[in-house]
Structures are given as C-alpha cells and as structure tokens.
Amino acid sequence: MENNLNSIEVVDIDGNKGPLSQWINQKKAILIVNVASKWGLTDKYYRQMQELHLKYSERGLQVLAYP
C-alpha cells in the first residue's frame, strides 16, 4: 500500500468517492481541513475556509475541506 496523499480516497460534497489526487494541483500548496461537521461548527469553518480560498488561491493555496 502506498503511503502518500495520492493513495487516500475521499468523499466529495455530493457523496462521490475518489482519490485525493484528483484535487491535487502540483503547482499549489494544499491545506486539508477537517471542518468538524458533526459538531455543529460547519458553517463557521466553511466560511473561514472560503475566505482563505478567495484570499490566497491566486497566490497558490488550494483549500480542501472535509467533514
């Protein structure tokens, strides 16, 4: 078994499963965040992650938020 980000399977917001590698752009830094959706703080965390994405995506930051 590989031990890297490309071997990790994730579920997107629509419930579709796929490799994490589908979201990885080698030219960007990646921030992977657990947004704690089962703890009732999802809205707050999603808004914060959206702000980070909007502010830094042009500078090379890719934000991936998962429950």
N, C-alpha and C positions, 0 to 999 in steps of 0.2 A: 504494500500500500504506500502510495506517495505521501509525503508529509509536507505539503505546501498548500498555498491558497487555491491553486488550480484543482486540487482534488476534493475540495469541500463542496457539498451540494447544499443549495439554499432554496427557500421558497419565496417567491415574489409576492407583491401585494394582492395579486389575483389568484394566489394559490398554486401557481405553476412552479414545478421543481426544475432546477437546472444547476449546472456548475457555476461556482462563484466566478470562474474565469470569464464568463460571458459579460460580466460587468467591469472587468479589469482593463483599463487602458494603460499600457506601459509608459505613456508619457505623463501620467498624472500620479500624484500622491493619493493614497487611499485612506480614508477614515471610516472604519467599520464600527457601527454603534448599535448596542443593544438598547432599544428605546423603552424597554420595560412596559410593554402594552398591557400586561396582566395586572399591573399595579396602579392603573388609573392615571398615569402621568404622560400617556402617549401624546396627547395634543400638545402639551408644553414642549416635550422633546422633539416632536416632528417640526414644530415651528422653529425651534432653535437650529435644528439640522438644516431646514430650508434656508434660514438666514445665512448660515455658514456656506451652504452651496452657492447661493446667489452672490455672496461677497467674494468668495475665493475660487470659484470654478474657472474663471478666466485666467487665474494665476496657476492653475494646475492641480486643484484639490477636487477629488471625487468623493462624495459622501454617500455611504451605503448604510441605511438604517434598517435594522431587522428587529422584529418583536422577540 
